[in-house]
């Protein structure tokens, strides 16, 4: 049980740090504005995505936030990384640019899988309580 919690927090911590650093770069680095322009996105999308990444990272890292809300953050990040992979591929970017969102997605998946593994006993208790009350 403790192993699952450690893996979850390491993956989630690394992922959240990567997203906060990415959001910071989006806001402060002119190279990121040029990269968004290269991909064909308007400049306001860069700011919007930075705000979404900050919000999503905080949702994942704050333990008091319910799992149902975390699920939305996982889904949003997943869609973002799949879209980023496609955008870089279609724009003819080098393989390292195309593969980076896939690496982020892999870390996100590890975090998501271990969120449920670490919470499995609590989820089993909730399900058994529901079945008992329905019987």
TORGU-917714 format. One record per residue: residue in one letter; x, y, z of N, C-alpha, C, O, CB in turn. Coordinates in steps of 0.02 Angstrom, whole numbers, padded with zeros to 5 digits, always signed. Glycine has a CB too. Example, Ala and Ser with C-alpha at 12.3 -4.5 7.8 and 13.67 -1.06 7.14 Angstrom:
<recs>
A+00660-00284+00390+00615-00225+00390+00660-00165+00390+00712-00166+00423+00565-00224+00452 S+00642-00112+00354+00684-00053+00357+00645+00002+00394+00670+00057+00402+00704-00030+00286 
</recs>
This chain:
<recs>
X+00041-00060+00000+00000+00000+00000+00043+00063+00000+00030+00110-00037-00047+00000+00061 X+00094+00062+00041+00138+00121+00045+00174+00132-00021+00186+00190-00041+00188+00113+00102 X+00193+00078-00056+00228+00083-00120+00185+00121-00171+00210+00164-00207+00245+00012-00147 X+00121+00105-00173+00075+00138-00220+00071+00213-00206+00069+00254-00252+00006+00107-00217 X+00068+00231-00142+00065+00301-00123+00129+00338-00143+00126+00395-00167+00053+00308-00047 X+00186+00306-00133+00250+00338-00151+00254+00348-00226+00273+00401-00250+00309+00295-00126 X+00236+00296-00265+00239+00302-00338+00191+00357-00361+00209+00397-00404+00221+00234-00372 X+00131+00359-00332+00083+00411-00351+00111+00480-00338+00109+00523-00383+00018+00402-00311 X+00138+00492-00278+00162+00559-00262+00224+00579-00302+00232+00638-00319+00177+00564-00188 X+00268+00531-00316+00327+00547-00357+00305+00565-00428+00327+00616-00455+00377+00487-00358 X+00262+00524-00458+00239+00538-00526+00199+00603-00529+00209+00643-00574+00196+00479-00553 X+00155+00613-00481+00114+00673-00480+00156+00735-00467+00144+00788-00496+00059+00667-00427 X+00205+00729-00422+00249+00785-00407+00291+00805-00468+00297+00864-00484+00295+00768-00349 X+00320+00755-00501+00360+00769-00561+00317+00800-00615+00335+00849-00646+00394+00704-00587 X+00258+00770-00625+00213+00795-00676+00191+00867-00661+00193+00910-00706+00151+00749-00682 X+00171+00880-00600+00148+00947-00582+00204+00998-00589+00192+01054-00613+00120+00948-00510 X+00264+00979-00569+00321+01024-00577+00332+01040-00652+00343+01097-00670+00385+00994-00547 X+00329+00987-00694+00338+00998-00766+00285+01045-00794+00300+01088-00836+00336+00931-00804 X+00223+01038-00771+00169+01081-00796+00176+01153-00771+00163+01200-00809+00101+01052-00776 X+00196+01162-00709+00206+01229-00683+00265+01264-00718+00261+01323-00734+00218+01227-00606 X+00318+01226-00730+00375+01254-00766+00356+01271-00837+00375+01323-00864+00435+01205-00765 X+00317+01227-00869+00293+01240-00937+00250+01303-00939+00258+01344-00984+00254+01179-00963 X+00205+01310-00892+00161+01369-00890+00202+01433-00880+00190+01484-00912+00109+01362-00833 X+00252+01429-00836+00296+01486-00825+00332+01505-00890+00337+01564-00906+00348+01470-00770 X+00356+01455-00926+00390+01467-00990+00343+01499-01041+00362+01544-01078+00419+01402-01018 X+00281+01474-01042+00232+01501-01089+00222+01576-01078+00215+01614-01126+00164+01465-01082 X+00222+01596-01016+00208+01666-00999+00269+01711-01007+00263+01769-01026+00182+01671-00927 X+00328+01685-00992+00387+01728-00987+00437+01725-01045+00477+01771-01053+00423+01712-00925 X+00435+01672-01084+00488+01664-01135+00462+01681-01205+00413+01652-01228+00514+01592-01134 X+00495+01728-01238+00475+01746-01306+00480+01687-01355+00443+01685-01404+00519+01804-01330 X+00526+01640-01342+00532+01582-01386+00468+01541-01387+00451+01510-01437+00591+01538-01363 X+00433+01540-01331+00370+01502-01327+00316+01536-01369+00276+01503-01401+00346+01495-01253 X+00315+01602-01368+00267+01638-01411+00281+01622-01484+00235+01613-01523+00271+01715-01398 X+00345+01619-01502+00363+01602-01571+00344+01530-01587+00322+01515-01643+00439+01612-01582 X+00352+01485-01539+00334+01415-01551+00259+01408-01562+00238+01370-01606+00356+01373-01491 X+00219+01444-01524+00146+01441-01533+00127+01469-01602+00083+01444-01636+00110+01480-01477 X+00161+01522-01621+00148+01552-01687+00167+01502-01742+00130+01495-01791+00188+01619-01696 X+00223+01469-01733+00245+01418-01781+00193+01362-01789+00182+01336-01844+00313+01387-01759 X+00161+01344-01734+00110+01291-01735+00043+01316-01762-00003+01276-01775+00101+01262-01665 X+00037+01382-01771-00024+01410-01799-00076+01430-01748-00134+01441-01765-00054+01361-01846 X-00055+01434-01685-00102+01453-01632-00098+01528-01619-00045+01558-01624-00087+01414-01567 X-00155+01559-01601-00154+01630-01584-00118+01640-01517-00115+01594-01476-00226+01659-01581 X-00093+01700-01505-00054+01713-01445-00095+01705-01381-00068+01684-01330-00026+01783-01447 X-00160+01722-01383-00200+01715-01323-00206+01642-01300-00216+01629-01241-00270+01744-01334 X-00199+01595-01347-00204+01524-01329-00146+01503-01283-00154+01461-01239-00204+01480-01393 X-00088+01533-01294-00029+01519-01252-00044+01538-01180-00027+01500-01134+00033+01558-01278 X-00074+01596-01168-00091+01618-01101-00146+01575-01071-00143+01555-01013-00113+01693-01101 X-00196+01560-01111-00251+01517-01089-00225+01448-01068-00245+01421-01017-00304+01509-01145 X-00180+01420-01108-00152+01354-01092-00108+01357-01030-00107+01310-00990-00111+01328-01151 X-00072+01412-01020-00032+01420-00959-00076+01420-00897-00061+01388-00848+00010+01486-00962 X-00132+01457-00900-00178+01459-00843-00208+01390-00831-00215+01369-00773-00234+01511-00856 X-00226+01355-00884-00254+01288-00877-00203+01240-00847-00221+01198-00806-00278+01262-00945 X-00140+01245-00867-00089+01201-00839-00077+01215-00765-00068+01169-00726-00023+01210-00878 X-00077+01278-00746-00069+01296-00675-00128+01268-00635-00118+01237-00583-00063+01372-00665 X-00188+01280-00660-00248+01255-00625-00248+01179-00619-00261+01152-00565-00312+01278-00661 X-00233+01145-00674-00232+01072-00674-00179+01044-00628-00191+00995-00592-00221+01046-00744 X-00119+01074-00628-00066+01050-00584-00085+01057-00511-00073+01013-00470+00000+01088-00598 X-00117+01113-00494-00139+01123-00425-00193+01074-00405-00193+01048-00350-00164+01195-00416 X-00239+01060-00451-00292+01011-00437-00261+00943-00422-00282+00909-00376-00341+01006-00497 X-00211+00923-00460-00180+00858-00450-00139+00854-00387-00135+00801-00355-00137+00840-00510 X-00107+00908-00368-00059+00906-00313-00091+00919-00244-00062+00901-00193-00004+00957-00324 X-00149+00949-00243-00182+00964-00178-00223+00903-00157-00272+00885-00191-00228+01028-00184 X-00205+00872-00101-00237+00809-00081-00312+00815-00065-00349+00767-00073-00202+00781-00022 X-00334+00873-00042-00404+00881-00021-00453+00885-00079-00514+00882-00068-00410+00944+00021 X-00429+00892-00139-00474+00898-00197-00501+00828-00213-00462+00780-00218-00437+00929-00259 X-00567+00823-00222-00598+00757-00235-00572+00724-00299-00553+00758-00347-00673+00765-00238 X-00573+00658-00299-00550+00619-00357-00589+00637-00420-00560+00639-00474-00555+00545-00342 X-00653+00649-00414-00694+00666-00473-00668+00729-00508-00669+00732-00569-00767+00675-00453 X-00646+00777-00470-00618+00838-00500-00549+00824-00530-00532+00850-00584-00613+00895-00447 X-00510+00782-00497-00445+00762-00523-00453+00727-00590-00412+00735-00635-00407+00717-00473 X-00506+00688-00598-00519+00653-00661-00525+00702-00719-00501+00688-00774-00582+00610-00656 X-00557+00758-00706-00563+00809-00759-00495+00838-00777-00482+00851-00836-00610+00866-00736 X-00453+00848-00727-00385+00874-00742-00346+00823-00783-00312+00841-00831-00348+00890-00676 X-00350+00759-00763-00316+00707-00802-00340+00707-00874-00300+00702-00921-00326+00638-00770 X-00406+00711-00884-00434+00710-00951-00410+00771-00991-00391+00764-01050-00511+00709-00948 X-00412+00829-00960-00389+00889-00995-00317+00886-01015-00299+00904-01071-00400+00950-00951 X-00274+00862-00970-00203+00855-00986-00194+00804-01042-00154+00814-01087-00163+00836-00924 X-00231+00749-01038-00225+00697-01090-00242+00724-01159-00205+00712-01207-00271+00638-01074 X-00297+00760-01163-00317+00790-01227-00263+00840-01251-00247+00843-01310-00386+00826-01220 X-00237+00878-01205-00185+00928-01222-00123+00894-01251-00095+00918-01301-00166+00969-01160 X-00101+00839-01221-00040+00806-01244-00050+00771-01311-00005+00770-01353-00015+00757-01192 X-00108+00741-01320-00122+00709-01384-00125+00763-01439-00098+00755-01493-00190+00669-01382 X-00158+00819-01423-00162+00874-01471-00094+00904-01486-00079+00920-01544-00209+00929-01445 X-00052+00911-01435+00015+00938-01445+00057+00892-01489+00094+00915-01533+00050+00948-01378 X+00051+00827-01478+00088+00779-01520+00067+00786-01593+00110+00789-01637+00076+00707-01496 X+00003+00790-01605-00023+00797-01673+00001+00864-01703+00022+00866-01761-00100+00793-01673 X-00004+00918-01665+00016+00984-01690+00090+00985-01710+00107+01011-01763+00002+01038-01638 X+00133+00956-01668+00204+00955-01684+00218+00911-01745+00259+00927-01787+00245+00930-01623 X+00184+00854-01749+00193+00809-01805+00172+00841-01871+00209+00840-01920+00154+00744-01795 X+00113+00871-01871+00086+00902-01932+00128+00962-01953+00134+00977-02013+00013+00923-01921 X+00158+00997-01905+00199+01055-01921+00269+01035-01946+00308+01079-01965+00206+01099-01859 X+00283+00971-01945+00348+00948-01970+00405+00958-01921+00463+00960-01940+00365+00983-02033 X+00388+00963-01856+00440+00972-01805+00482+00908-01798+00459+00854-01816+00408+00991-01737 X+00543+00915-01771+00586+00856-01760+00554+00806-01711+00508+00823-01674+00654+00878-01734 X+00579+00744-01713+00550+00690-01673+00550+00705-01598+00504+00685-01562+00589+00626-01685 X+00602+00740-01573+00603+00756-01501+00545+00803-01482+00521+00798-01425+00670+00787-01482 X+00524+00846-01526+00467+00890-01511+00402+00851-01513+00356+00863-01474+00464+00949-01562 X+00398+00803-01559+00338+00762-01565+00332+00714-01506+00277+00702-01482+00339+00722-01632 X+00388+00688-01483+00387+00637-01430+00380+00666-01360+00358+00630-01315+00449+00595-01434 X+00399+00728-01349+00397+00756-01281+00326+00754-01251+00319+00735-01193+00422+00828-01282 X+00274+00774-01287+00207+00769-01257+00188+00697-01241+00149+00685-01194+00155+00799-01304 X+00214+00649-01279+00200+00578-01264+00233+00558-01199+00204+00519-01161+00224+00533-01322 X+00292+00584-01185+00326+00570-01122+00286+00600-01064+00277+00567-01013+00399+00598-01123 X+00263+00662-01072+00220+00692-01021+00157+00650-01010+00136+00640-00953+00201+00764-01041 X+00129+00626-01065+00068+00585-01060+00083+00520-01022+00041+00498-00982+00042+00568-01131 X+00141+00490-01032+00159+00429-00996+00163+00442-00921+00139+00401-00881+00226+00401-01022 X+00194+00497-00901+00198+00514-00830+00129+00527-00802+00113+00508-00746+00245+00575-00819 X+00087+00560-00841+00018+00573-00821-00020+00508-00810-00057+00501-00761-00018+00616-00874 X-00010+00460-00854-00044+00395-00848-00021+00359-00785-00062+00329-00750-00032+00352-00909 X+00043+00361-00770+00068+00330-00709+00035+00362-00648+00013+00327-00602+00146+00336-00704 X+00032+00427-00647+00000+00463-00592-00073+00441-00585-00097+00429-00529+00004+00539-00603 X-00109+00437-00640-00180+00419-00639-00190+00348-00615-00234+00335-00574-00211+00428-00708 X-00151+00302-00641-00157+00231-00621-00145+00224-00546-00182+00189-00511-00107+00187-00660 X-00094+00257-00520-00078+00249-00450-00123+00291-00404-00126+00278-00344-00006+00268-00438 X-00157+00340-00432-00209+00374-00393-00261+00324-00372-00283+00323-00314-00242+00432-00433 X-00282+00281-00419-00333+00232-00403-00305+00174-00362-00341+00146-00320-00364+00205-00467 X-00243+00155-00374-00213+00101-00334-00205+00121-00262-00217+00081-00217-00144+00081-00363 X-00185+00184-00250-00176+00206-00180-00243+00217-00145-00247+00212-00084-00135+00270-00178 X-00295+00231-00183-00361+00243-00154-00407+00182-00158-00465+00185-00137-00395+00301-00189 X-00381+00126-00183-00423+00067-00193-00458+00043-00130-00518+00030-00133-00381+00011-00220 X-00425+00038-00072-00462+00016-00012-00520+00063+00005-00573+00039+00025-00414+00011+00047 X-00510+00128-00002-00563+00175+00013-00621+00167-00036-00679+00171-00017-00536+00248+00012 X-00604+00157-00100-00656+00149-00151-00694+00084-00141-00755+00082-00152-00624+00151-00220 X-00660+00030-00119-00693-00033-00106-00742-00025-00048-00798-00052-00050-00642-00089-00091 X-00722+00011+00004-00766+00022+00062-00828+00062+00041-00883+00048+00065-00729+00060+00118 X-00820+00111-00002-00877+00151-00024-00925+00107-00064-00985+00110-00054-00853+00211-00067 X-00898+00065-00109-00940+00021-00149-00977-00029-00105-01036-00043-00117-00899-00015-00201 X-00943-00058-00055-00977-00106-00012-01030-00073+00031-01082-00103+00045-00926-00142+00033 X-01018-00011+00052-01069+00026+00090-01130+00040+00047-01187+00037+00071-01040+00091+00117 X-01120+00056-00016-01176+00069-00062-01216+00005-00072-01278+00006-00071-01150+00097-00130 X-01181-00052-00084-01216-00115-00095-01255-00136-00033-01311-00162-00038-01166-00170-00113 X-01227-00124+00027-01260-00141+00089-01323-00099+00098-01375-00125+00119-01213-00132+00148 X-01318-00036+00083-01376+00008+00093-01431-00005+00042-01490+00009+00055-01354+00081+00089 X-01413-00030-00017-01462-00045-00068-01497-00112-00055-01553-00123-00079-01429-00046-00136 X-01464-00157-00019-01493-00224-00007-01549-00224+00044-01577-00276+00059-01438-00271+00016 
</recs>
